[in-house]
Amino acid sequence: MKVAQITPYFLPHNGGMEMYVYNLSKSLIDDGHMVEVITANVPEGRPLEVMDGILVRRLRCIGEPLRNPLVPSIFFLLNELKKFDVIHIHNLYSFTALTFPLLKKFCKIPLVLTHHGQLMFGEPMKDVCVRLYEKSAKGVILDSVDKTVALSEADARHIALRNNAPVRRYASTAPRSVVTIPNGYDGKKFRPMDTGECRKRLGLPSDKKVILNVGRLYGAVKGHDYLIEAMSEVVNERRDILCVIVGSGRLHGTLENRIRSLGLEDYVVLVGGKPHDDIPVWLNACDLFVLPSLSEGNPTVMFEAFGCGKPFVGTSVGGVPEVITSDEYGLLVDPADPGGLAGAILEALDRDWDGQTIRAFSERYTWENISREIVDVYGQVRL
């Protein structure tokens, strides 16, 4: 099968959607399918290259309003796209999404959309723009695709209600149906490793409980400010802790000032962005992974933490509560609640977690399993 993956961003641009497309593409290629990724040339690279066996075509970007790359040259690819059996498009909130009606009309190729969660910036003006987009373009775009894959049942219900489409847990021949298939992770890369050795490699202390957060510092939606505030409460109860935040972005200076103003320099550190290949080491070096987001789809890094056998503390948003259905794997709190987050962190640090149980739980979410469900969807739309 020949599959085109169209995504606003792709590696080396870091993010959950980028890793989703990469892992899905790799898994499809391993199963004998042909895949081409079409994306914006951000950050700038070669227009055409092969990355780990994936053919990547990078289109010229003329701007990025609201972190949304504008790539008008995609309209010149309509004839080339006709050679594919399925076009799989990522991110409903993107300039490329506006091409869906034309793709459907001129290419006459089955279209599958993966919806990566409700978009939220955590900034009033930007969120108003998102709501206006949802009221105007969203329905037209969803009408253009043959099947929508949602990463959580919450998102599936939201889309189905908006588009009057049936919801299915698995692929269905019902036109425009919404299928719930969760996110996945690379089980070969994200696996348990010796914690002590990982801490030595990273220069982390061996005599402290290490709390880890991984996420881009680009907006309030990732909840970093609430995590830092929660840590000010945690250190009132115990001092043998170190919270490490991995990620880069425009909020780095703001968060650094917040840490300093709360006197947390010895307890919270911003270590900057790290290559994705290094994240397994960081995860294995920690005692607890924390994700305080205000909005999520189904975060890749959550599954990666599970793959390393690490417990999770996070907020009850998006598809997260559909995954954390037992306190054997983690604890959930309301978003934007630093007091509740601090309490959950303290409780988690006192627990004796079973890393093997957490790792076994994660096996259901390996890309070997997830990609099979995606291929089933491809088969349905080609009938």
C-alpha positions in Angstrom: 0.0 0.0 0.0 1.2 3.5 -0.8 0.5 6.0 1.9 1.0 9.8 2.0 1.4 11.3 5.5 0.7 15.0 5.4 1.6 16.9 8.5 2.3 20.5 9.4 5.6 19.7 11.2 7.9 16.7 11.1 11.3 15.8 12.7 13.6 17.4 13.6 10.8 19.7 14.8 10.0 18.2 18.1 6.5 17.4 19.4 4.0 14.7 20.0 2.4 14.9 16.6 5.8 14.7 14.9 6.7 11.6 16.8 3.3 10.0 16.1 3.8 10.5 12.3 7.4 9.2 12.5 6.6 6.1 14.5 3.5 5.3 12.4 5.5 5.7 9.2 8.4 3.5 10.5 6.0 0.8 11.6 4.2 0.9 8.2 7.5 0.6 6.3 8.5 -2.3 8.6 5.3 -4.0 7.5 6.1 -3.6 3.8 4.1 -0.4 3.0 5.5 2.6 1.1 5.3 5.9 2.9 6.0 9.5 2.0 5.8 12.3 4.5 4.9 15.7 3.2 5.5 18.6 5.6 6.6 22.2 6.0 10.3 23.0 5.7 10.6 24.0 9.4 13.3 24.0 10.6 14.8 24.5 7.1 16.4 21.4 5.6 16.7 19.5 2.3 13.5 19.6 0.2 13.7 15.9 -0.3 15.4 13.4 1.9 15.2 9.9 3.4 15.0 9.7 7.2 15.4 6.2 8.7 13.8 4.8 5.5 11.0 7.4 5.3 10.9 9.6 2.2 10.3 13.1 3.5 9.3 16.0 1.2 9.6 19.4 2.7 7.6 22.3 1.2 8.6 25.9 1.5 7.0 27.7 4.4 6.1 31.4 4.0 5.0 32.1 7.6 3.8 30.5 10.8 0.9 32.4 12.3 -0.4 30.8 15.5 2.3 28.1 15.1 0.7 27.1 11.8 3.0 26.8 8.8 1.7 28.2 5.6 2.7 26.0 2.6 0.7 27.1 -0.5 2.9 24.9 -2.7 1.0 21.9 -1.5 -1.6 22.8 -4.1 0.9 22.0 -6.9 1.1 18.4 -5.6 -2.5 17.4 -6.4 -1.5 15.3 -9.5 1.4 13.6 -7.6 -0.9 12.7 -4.7 -3.1 10.6 -7.1 -0.5 7.9 -7.1 -1.2 7.0 -3.4 -3.7 4.5 -2.2 -4.5 6.5 1.0 -3.8 10.1 2.1 -3.4 10.3 5.9 -3.6 13.9 7.2 -2.6 15.1 10.6 -3.9 18.0 12.6 -7.3 19.5 12.0 -6.0 22.9 13.1 -3.6 23.7 10.3 -3.3 25.4 6.9 -2.9 22.0 5.2 -6.3 21.1 6.6 -7.9 23.7 4.4 -6.7 21.7 1.4 -8.8 18.7 2.3 -11.8 19.6 0.1 -9.6 20.1 -2.9 -7.7 16.8 -2.2 -11.0 15.0 -2.1 -12.4 16.6 -5.2 -9.3 16.4 -7.5 -7.4 13.4 -6.2 -10.4 11.1 -5.5 -8.2 9.2 -3.0 -9.5 8.0 0.3 -8.7 10.6 3.1 -8.0 9.7 6.7 -7.5 12.4 9.3 -5.9 11.8 12.7 -7.2 14.4 15.1 -4.5 15.1 17.7 -6.7 16.7 20.3 -8.5 20.0 20.9 -6.3 22.9 20.3 -5.7 25.2 23.2 -3.1 27.9 23.7 -4.0 29.0 27.2 -3.9 32.6 25.9 -7.2 34.4 25.4 -6.8 36.0 22.0 -5.3 32.9 20.4 -8.0 30.7 21.9 -10.7 33.0 20.5 -9.1 32.5 17.0 -9.3 28.8 17.5 -13.0 28.9 18.4 -13.8 31.0 15.4 -11.9 28.5 13.2 -13.9 25.7 14.7 -17.2 27.4 14.0 -16.3 28.2 10.4 -13.9 25.8 8.7 -14.0 22.7 11.0 -17.2 21.2 9.7 -16.3 21.7 6.0 -13.0 20.0 6.6 -14.4 17.0 8.5 -17.0 16.5 5.7 -14.1 16.0 3.3 -12.5 13.0 5.0 -13.6 9.4 4.8 -12.5 8.5 8.3 -11.3 10.4 11.3 -9.0 8.8 13.9 -9.3 10.3 17.3 -6.7 9.6 20.0 -9.3 9.5 22.8 -13.0 8.7 23.1 -13.5 12.2 24.5 -12.2 13.7 21.3 -14.2 11.2 19.2 -17.4 12.3 20.9 -16.5 15.9 20.3 -15.9 15.4 16.6 -18.9 13.1 16.1 -21.3 15.6 17.8 -19.9 18.5 15.7 -20.1 16.5 12.4 -23.1 14.3 13.0 -20.9 11.2 12.5 -21.1 7.8 14.2 -18.4 6.8 16.7 -16.7 3.5 16.5 -14.0 1.9 18.7 -12.7 0.0 15.7 -12.8 0.7 12.0 -16.3 0.8 10.5 -17.6 1.1 7.0 -20.0 3.8 8.1 -19.2 7.0 6.1 -17.3 9.7 7.9 -17.3 7.6 11.1 -14.9 8.5 13.9 -12.6 5.7 15.1 -10.8 5.8 18.5 -7.3 4.5 18.4 -4.9 5.7 21.1 -1.4 7.0 20.7 1.6 4.7 20.8 5.3 4.5 21.6 8.4 2.8 20.5 8.7 -0.2 22.9 12.2 -1.0 21.8 13.6 2.4 22.5 11.6 3.2 25.6 12.4 0.3 28.0 13.6 0.0 31.6 17.3 0.8 32.1 19.4 1.0 35.3 18.4 4.2 37.1 21.8 4.7 38.8 23.7 4.4 35.5 21.3 6.8 33.8 21.7 9.4 36.6 25.5 9.1 36.3 25.3 9.8 32.5 23.2 12.9 33.1 24.9 14.1 36.2 21.9 13.8 38.4 22.1 13.2 42.2 21.7 9.7 43.4 20.5 10.7 46.9 17.3 12.6 45.8 13.9 11.7 44.4 13.9 12.9 40.8 10.7 14.3 39.3 10.7 14.7 35.5 8.7 16.7 33.1 9.2 16.7 29.3 7.5 19.3 27.2 8.1 22.3 25.0 8.1 25.7 26.8 6.0 27.4 24.2 2.7 28.3 26.0 0.7 28.2 29.2 -1.1 25.0 28.0 1.6 22.7 29.2 1.1 23.9 32.8 4.7 24.4 33.7 3.8 27.4 35.9 1.5 25.2 37.9 4.2 22.5 38.3 6.7 25.1 39.6 4.1 26.5 42.1 3.3 22.9 43.2 7.0 22.3 43.8 7.0 25.2 46.3 4.5 23.3 48.3 6.3 19.9 47.9 9.6 21.3 49.3 7.8 22.4 52.4 7.2 18.7 53.2 10.4 17.2 52.0 13.8 18.5 50.7 15.2 15.3 49.1 13.8 16.1 45.7 14.8 17.5 42.4 12.4 18.5 39.6 13.9 18.4 36.2 12.1 20.1 33.3 13.3 19.1 29.8 12.2 21.3 27.0 13.0 24.6 25.1 10.8 27.5 24.1 10.0 31.1 24.5 8.9 30.7 28.2 12.3 29.6 29.4 13.2 33.0 30.8 9.8 33.5 32.4 9.9 30.1 34.1 13.4 30.6 35.2 12.4 33.9 36.9 9.4 32.1 38.5 11.7 29.5 40.0 14.0 32.2 41.3 11.2 34.2 42.8 10.0 31.2 44.8 13.5 30.3 46.0 13.4 26.9 44.2 16.8 27.1 42.4 18.0 24.0 44.4 14.9 22.0 43.7 13.7 22.9 40.1 16.0 23.0 37.1 15.4 23.8 33.4 17.8 21.7 31.4 16.7 22.9 27.9 15.6 20.8 25.0 17.1 17.4 24.4 17.3 15.1 21.3 14.4 12.6 21.4 16.9 9.7 21.4 18.1 11.0 24.8 14.7 11.0 26.4 14.7 7.3 27.4 17.8 8.0 29.6 16.1 11.0 31.2 12.9 8.9 31.9 14.9 6.0 33.3 16.8 8.4 35.6 13.6 9.7 37.3 11.4 8.3 40.1 8.2 10.0 38.8 7.0 11.5 35.6 4.7 14.6 35.9 2.6 16.2 33.1 0.5 19.1 34.4 -1.1 20.1 31.1 -4.2 22.2 30.8 -5.1 20.4 27.5 -3.9 17.2 25.8 -4.9 14.7 23.2 -3.2 11.5 24.2 0.4 12.5 25.0 3.2 10.4 23.5 5.5 11.0 26.5 3.0 9.5 28.9 3.3 6.1 27.1 7.0 6.5 26.8 7.2 6.9 30.6 5.1 3.8 31.0 7.5 1.9 28.7 10.3 2.8 31.0 8.3 1.5 34.0 7.8 4.9 35.5 4.6 6.0 37.4 2.7 9.1 36.1 1.2 12.1 37.8 -0.9 14.3 35.5 -4.0 16.2 34.9 -7.4 14.7 34.0 -7.6 16.2 30.5 -8.2 14.8 27.0 -7.5 11.1 26.7 -5.3 10.9 29.8 -8.1 9.6 32.2 -9.1 7.0 29.6 -5.5 5.5 30.0 -4.9 6.0 33.7 -7.8 3.8 34.8 -6.0 2.4 37.8 -3.7 3.9 40.5 -1.3 1.1 39.7 0.0 3.3 36.9 -0.4 6.8 38.1 -2.5 9.5 39.8 -4.6 12.2 38.3 -5.7 15.7 39.5 -7.7 18.6 38.1 -5.8 20.9 35.7 -4.6 24.3 37.0 -4.6 23.1 40.6 -1.1 23.4 42.1 -2.3 22.3 45.5 -3.8 19.1 44.2 -0.8 18.5 42.0 1.6 18.9 45.0 -0.5 16.5 47.0 -0.4 13.9 44.2 3.3 14.3 43.8 3.9 13.8 47.5 1.6 10.7 47.6 3.4 9.3 44.5 6.8 9.8 46.0 5.8 7.8 49.1 4.4 4.9 47.1 6.2 1.7 46.3 5.4 1.4 42.5 5.8 -1.8 40.6 7.8 -0.9 37.5 7.2 -4.3 35.9 3.4 -3.9 36.2 3.6 -0.5 34.6 5.8 -1.8 31.8 3.5 -4.7 31.1 0.5 -2.3 31.0 2.3 -0.2 28.3 2.7 -3.1 25.9 -0.8 -2.6 24.6 0.3 0.8 23.3 3.4 -0.2 21.3 3.4 1.0 17.7 3.4 -2.6 16.5 -0.2 -2.9 17.9 -1.4 0.6 17.2 -0.3 0.6 13.5 -2.3 -2.6 12.9 -5.4 -0.8 13.9 -4.5 2.1 11.6 -4.0 -0.3 8.7 -7.4 -1.7 9.4 -8.8 1.9 8.9 -6.9 2.2 5.6 -8.5 -1.0 4.5 -12.0 0.2 5.4 -11.7 3.5 3.4 -10.4 1.7 0.3 -13.4 -0.6 0.0 
